[in-house]
Amino acid sequence: MATSDPTGGDKVVYFGVININENGRTLGSVDIWRSLLTKEMFCEEKRLGILEIVDYIGMPKKKQEEEWAVAVSRKRKGHLRWRLVKLVKEGRFRFEDADDKPVEIDVKDYAIADPDWWSFLVKNNVNRNVEVEGK
């Protein structure tokens, strides 16, 4: 009996985590998976206290010109102050905050340039704790 492999032999494996902390207390995390062949990363945010299932099935994808990043509000506190986003390299960028309200910010070289928000790239922080207070 012949079988076919729709992935072309590729496998996606768990790669790591980023813990998002505020004053030493964990607010949530970003789980990261990676393709063994293409090295493409797939990410999912996990917010403490939120038990809802995500609205997509399978590994969340981004466009090739985007980078996985965490956007952090400078004005908010607690588990609703951050959001996993697919950040563009340059220009205006729109996303929804943790309350599903639209946010529009400027981005320069995959970093948020805004007085109310800042960001960090997932690929530079795998298996780390990131403290968001005081930034």
Rosetta silent file (secondary structure, phi, psi, omega in degrees, C-alpha in Angstrom):
SEQUENCE: MATSDPTGGDKVVYFGVININENGRTLGSVDIWRSLLTKEMFCEEKRLGILEIVDYIGMPKKKQEEEWAVAVSRKRKGHLRWRLVKLVKEGRFRFEDADDKPVEIDVKDYAIADPDWWSFLVKNNVNRNVEVEGK
SCORE:     score description
SCORE:     0.000 S_00000001
   1 L     0.000  126.227 -179.766    0.000    0.000    0.000 S_00000001
   2 L   -90.165  143.334  175.691    1.459    3.354   -1.040 S_00000001
   3 L  -123.772  155.481  176.726    1.145    6.429    1.109 S_00000001
   4 L  -118.405  149.975 -179.683    1.776   10.036    0.273 S_00000001
   5 L  -113.854  103.570 -177.375    3.290   12.695    2.475 S_00000001
   6 L   -65.584  -14.730  179.861    1.695   16.121    1.804 S_00000001
   7 L   -89.060   -2.926 -178.027    4.506   17.834    3.726 S_00000001
   8 L    67.254   26.537 -179.470    7.194   16.544    1.372 S_00000001
   9 L    90.383   -5.252 -179.696    8.974   14.913    4.317 S_00000001
  10 L   -76.309  150.140  175.836    8.981   18.122    6.362 S_00000001
  11 L  -131.994  145.328  174.338    8.074   18.053   10.039 S_00000001
  12 E  -107.540  125.295 -176.816    7.142   20.892   12.358 S_00000001
  13 E  -123.726  155.802  176.814    8.558   20.492   15.852 S_00000001
  14 E   -64.522  131.031 -174.252    8.314   22.458   19.067 S_00000001
  15 E  -109.438  -35.724 -179.143   11.208   24.938   19.077 S_00000001
  16 E   167.820 -167.383 -175.997   10.848   26.976   22.253 S_00000001
  17 E  -146.834  153.375  168.727    9.017   29.574   24.278 S_00000001
  18 E  -122.283  123.172  175.030    9.238   33.208   25.294 S_00000001
  19 E   -91.234  129.180  179.181    7.848   34.066   28.723 S_00000001
  20 E   -98.777  116.807 -175.894    6.401   37.581   28.952 S_00000001
  21 E  -117.902  148.660  173.765    6.949   38.956   32.473 S_00000001
  22 E  -131.927  118.343 -176.322    5.906   42.128   34.286 S_00000001
  23 L    53.334   40.269  176.976    7.667   42.858   37.586 S_00000001
  24 L    79.319   -1.391 -179.802    8.886   39.248   37.667 S_00000001
  25 E  -104.645  131.687 -177.653    5.353   37.829   37.256 S_00000001
  26 E   -73.212  126.580  177.284    4.499   35.868   34.113 S_00000001
  27 E   -94.024  -26.523 -177.585    1.729   37.456   32.026 S_00000001
  28 E   168.512 -167.221 -178.569    1.783   34.833   29.275 S_00000001
  29 E  -153.442  165.796  172.160    4.029   33.272   26.687 S_00000001
  30 E  -116.700  118.511  174.618    4.674   32.773   23.000 S_00000001
  31 E   -86.881  137.985 -175.020    4.999   29.142   21.906 S_00000001
  32 E  -126.573  129.359  173.281    7.286   28.670   18.901 S_00000001
  33 E  -115.897  158.642  179.198    7.429   25.771   16.455 S_00000001
  34 E  -143.229  142.761  175.520    9.840   25.402   13.545 S_00000001
  35 E   -73.397  136.040  179.079    9.936   23.470   10.300 S_00000001
  36 L   -69.591  -35.284 -176.939   12.844   21.036   10.137 S_00000001
  37 L   -87.881  -49.018 -174.124   13.457   21.611    6.416 S_00000001
  38 L   -90.338  -15.807 -176.738   12.580   25.260    5.765 S_00000001
  39 L    66.816   11.319  177.308   13.358   26.586    9.281 S_00000001
  40 L   -66.053  138.692  179.453   10.151   28.639    9.046 S_00000001
  41 E   -99.727  147.393  175.680    8.767   29.585   12.474 S_00000001
  42 E  -127.966  135.425 -173.981    5.158   29.361   13.588 S_00000001
  43 E  -130.324  154.865  176.293    3.994   31.128   16.750 S_00000001
  44 E  -146.210  134.089  177.877    1.017   31.229   19.077 S_00000001
  45 E   -86.102  144.183  176.647    0.362   33.502   22.030 S_00000001
  46 E  -126.614  112.677 -176.824   -0.718   32.057   25.354 S_00000001
  47 E  -105.110  124.771 -179.084   -2.238   34.582   27.720 S_00000001
  48 L   -60.262  136.230  179.037   -2.675   33.538   31.364 S_00000001
  49 L    88.974   -8.726  179.146   -6.306   33.409   32.376 S_00000001
  50 L  -103.465  118.525 -176.182   -7.612   33.117   28.796 S_00000001
  51 L  -106.799    1.918 -177.899   -9.063   29.695   28.065 S_00000001
  52 L   -68.156  147.601  176.625  -10.598   30.400   24.653 S_00000001
  53 L   -84.990  142.061 -179.923   -9.515   28.317   21.685 S_00000001
  54 L   -64.119  157.957 -174.369   -7.925   30.216   18.799 S_00000001
  55 L   -89.554   11.459  177.381  -10.039   30.821   15.689 S_00000001
  56 L  -127.565  158.167  179.435   -7.673   29.070   13.259 S_00000001
  57 L  -115.620  137.739  179.182   -6.638   25.444   12.823 S_00000001
  58 L    95.121 -171.840 -178.508   -3.074   24.367   12.152 S_00000001
  59 L   -77.204  124.419  178.335    0.164   26.293   12.318 S_00000001
  60 L   -67.605  131.904 -176.771   -0.331   30.070   12.010 S_00000001
  61 L  -109.694  159.143  173.998    1.649   31.400    9.047 S_00000001
  62 L  -127.445  163.805  175.507    3.105   34.774    8.157 S_00000001
  63 L   -74.232  157.550 -177.478    4.185   36.262    4.858 S_00000001
  64 L   -60.220  -33.612 -177.701    7.849   35.967    3.908 S_00000001
  65 L   -84.229    2.057  179.173    8.387   39.726    4.281 S_00000001
  66 L  -103.045  160.964  174.488    6.948   39.748    7.830 S_00000001
  67 E  -127.562  142.381  172.769    8.577   38.877   11.160 S_00000001
  68 E   -69.745  133.161 -179.562    6.953   37.449   14.275 S_00000001
  69 E  -147.958  163.825  173.560    7.098   40.065   17.027 S_00000001
  70 E  -113.389  122.270  175.581    5.519   40.965   20.340 S_00000001
  71 E   -94.331  131.717 -176.039    3.947   44.431   20.543 S_00000001
  72 E  -124.943  128.254  177.692    3.846   45.829   24.081 S_00000001
  73 E   -77.968  135.252  175.757    1.761   48.775   25.265 S_00000001
  74 L   -82.780  -16.615 -175.296    3.578   51.336   27.395 S_00000001
  75 L   -94.980  -21.814 -175.596    0.270   52.575   28.866 S_00000001
  76 L   -99.611  165.003  175.327   -1.328   49.326   30.013 S_00000001
  77 L  -128.773  158.907  174.194   -0.495   46.890   32.774 S_00000001
  78 L    84.269 -170.336 -170.820   -1.189   43.197   33.178 S_00000001
  79 L   -67.510  -12.651  178.705   -1.894   40.376   30.754 S_00000001
  80 L   -93.585    9.206 -175.962   -3.703   42.642   28.245 S_00000001
  81 L   -88.380   -8.307 -176.391   -0.679   44.861   27.566 S_00000001
  82 E  -129.022  160.775 -178.894    0.961   42.668   24.886 S_00000001
  83 E  -152.382  135.992  172.493    0.060   41.046   21.581 S_00000001
  84 E   -77.650  129.072 -177.307    1.780   38.638   19.156 S_00000001
  85 E  -134.380  163.179  173.507    1.898   40.283   15.707 S_00000001
  86 E  -105.177   92.966 -169.387    3.273   39.679   12.204 S_00000001
  87 E   -81.747  137.989  175.783    5.327   42.860   11.886 S_00000001
  88 L   -83.059  164.912 -178.467    6.207   44.511    8.564 S_00000001
  89 L   -74.244  -45.441 -176.790    9.709   45.889    7.898 S_00000001
  90 E  -143.478  154.048  171.557    8.786   49.533    7.268 S_00000001
  91 E   106.059 -165.043  178.159    5.760   51.810    7.153 S_00000001
  92 E   -81.212  140.681 -177.769    2.364   52.017    8.811 S_00000001
  93 E  -135.331  135.320  179.166    1.161   48.871   10.536 S_00000001
  94 E  -116.789  138.890  172.972   -2.278   47.985   11.848 S_00000001
  95 E  -153.536  173.105  177.088   -3.162   45.331   14.397 S_00000001
  96 E  -106.739  135.673  177.972   -5.692   44.756   17.131 S_00000001
  97 L   -73.821 -175.383 -175.994   -4.705   45.072   20.773 S_00000001
  98 L   -66.513  -16.753  175.028   -5.685   42.478   23.372 S_00000001
  99 L   -94.724   10.146 -178.823   -9.135   44.120   23.662 S_00000001
 100 L    63.953   28.029  174.357   -9.593   43.769   19.878 S_00000001
 101 L   -95.987  137.928 -178.098   -9.353   47.540   19.382 S_00000001
 102 E   -68.005  140.715  177.735   -7.502   48.696   16.250 S_00000001
 103 E  -128.998  135.348  176.088   -4.042   50.175   16.690 S_00000001
 104 E  -125.733  125.111 -175.107   -2.052   51.906   13.943 S_00000001
 105 E  -136.611  166.982  173.757    1.664   52.544   14.451 S_00000001
 106 E   -93.998  145.217  179.243    4.856   53.298   12.500 S_00000001
 107 E  -127.784  136.226  175.344    7.463   50.574   11.985 S_00000001
 108 E  -132.664  120.040  178.682   11.148   50.994   11.119 S_00000001
 109 L    51.618   52.378  177.996   13.363   47.958   10.452 S_00000001
 110 L    60.271   28.904  175.888   10.927   45.519   12.118 S_00000001
 111 E  -133.750  137.663  178.774   10.655   47.656   15.276 S_00000001
 112 E   -71.237  130.478  177.140    7.690   49.707   16.454 S_00000001
 113 L  -115.851   83.648 -174.692    8.454   53.452   16.502 S_00000001
 114 L  -151.617  140.786 -179.572    5.613   54.821   18.613 S_00000001
 115 L   -68.149  -21.689 -177.039    5.438   56.602   21.994 S_00000001
 116 L   -98.952  -11.607 -176.743    2.666   54.268   23.220 S_00000001
 117 E  -137.074  153.911  170.186    4.054   50.922   21.967 S_00000001
 118 E  -141.703  170.949 -175.870    7.369   49.067   21.650 S_00000001
 119 E  -149.312  163.885  169.613    8.249   45.637   20.289 S_00000001
 120 E  -143.299  149.851 -177.919   10.758   42.821   20.205 S_00000001
 121 E   -83.087  138.444  178.646   11.319   40.097   17.619 S_00000001
 122 H   -61.429  -46.328 -173.685   10.496   36.495   18.467 S_00000001
 123 H   -59.780  -22.569 -179.653   13.516   35.092   16.578 S_00000001
 124 H   -92.577   -1.640 -173.085   15.911   37.044   18.845 S_00000001
 125 L  -133.795   20.301 -179.441   14.307   35.914   22.112 S_00000001
 126 L   -61.644  134.861  179.905   13.551   32.177   21.812 S_00000001
 127 L    61.101   39.714  176.687   13.764   30.415   25.200 S_00000001
 128 E  -129.146  161.028  168.824   14.094   33.666   27.125 S_00000001
 129 E   -98.824  131.543  179.147   12.125   35.592   29.696 S_00000001
 130 E  -116.312  119.107  177.883   11.328   39.138   28.537 S_00000001
 131 E   -85.458  121.766 -175.895   10.559   41.734   31.194 S_00000001
 132 L   -98.715   -9.543  179.996    8.088   44.306   29.807 S_00000001
 133 L   -77.263  140.420  175.559    7.925   46.658   32.799 S_00000001
 134 L    82.063   12.661 -179.982    9.927   49.874   32.600 S_00000001
 135 L  -100.972    0.000    0.000   10.372   49.949   28.830 S_00000001
